[in-house]
Amino acid sequence: MSPPPSSPSIPTDNGREKRLNNLRASIADLESQVAQCECQIAAITSQLKNDPSVTVQRHIRLLHDYNEIKDIGQGLMGLIADARGMRQIDVQKEFGVGDRD
């Protein structure tokens, strides 16, 4: 006679309750983490002073100002180079201005 087929192990009610309790605890922990992340997002968002379009406009204005100042500096170094009879690149090196500045 052959042995009866083995049945898959069915968790006991006690084991099932433990798993359910562990899963519930994990869910509660994850929900807590989500709440913390949402609080952090809210705090960071509240620190943003301007909307993106205002920030972009400010950067464009600052870049425009920078380019104007750079052009004036280049012009002044050109005048110095002419007055000294030097190349402008040599005047730039003398003042510590690189090619990419």
KATA-V553388 format. One record per backbone hydrogen bond with DSSP energy under -1.0 kcal/mol. CO is the residue of the C=O (numbers start at 1). NH is the residue of the N-H. If there is no record, write none. Layout:
<<CO & NH> <CO & NH>>
This chain:
<<12 & 16> <13 & 17> <14 & 18> <15 & 19> <16 & 20> <17 & 21> <18 & 22> <19 & 23> <20 & 24> <21 & 25> <22 & 26> <23 & 27> <24 & 28> <25 & 29> <26 & 30> <27 & 31> <28 & 32> <29 & 33> <30 & 34> <31 & 35> <32 & 36> <33 & 37> <34 & 38> <35 & 39> <36 & 40> <37 & 41> <38 & 42> <39 & 43> <40 & 44> <41 & 45> <42 & 46> <51 & 55> <52 & 56> <53 & 57> <54 & 58> <55 & 59> <56 & 60> <57 & 61> <58 & 62> <59 & 63> <60 & 64> <61 & 65> <62 & 66> <63 & 67> <64 & 68> <65 & 69> <66 & 70> <67 & 71> <68 & 72> <69 & 73> <70 & 74> <71 & 75> <72 & 76> <73 & 77> <74 & 78> <75 & 79> <76 & 80> <77 & 81> <78 & 82> <79 & 83> <80 & 84> <81 & 85> <81 & 86> <87 & 91> <88 & 92> <89 & 93> <90 & 94> <91 & 95> <92 & 97> <93 & 96>>
